Amino acid sequence: MTAVDRESILLYAWAELSYEDIAAATNAPIGTVRSRINRARRKLRAHLNITLSDKETDHGRPATAPRNA
């Protein structure tokens, strides 16, 4: 895990900052912050040998979104 990935996940998990606040604190676009946190989560899961259930995705949302009628 890179230092910027580590910094982003720590600001999110320990400092409880929003993605927007992390983007402002690190002077990075919000999309970059999301990528860093996603990458850090994947690496942590792999290191801890955690697998996702069938109903989860990497970003923690259901695999399929409900469709509007």
Buried (B, 14 or more C-beta within 10 A) or exposed (E): BEEBBEBBBEBBEEEEBEBEBBBEBBEBEEEBBBBBBBBBBEBBEEEEEEEEEEEEEEEEEEEEEEEEE
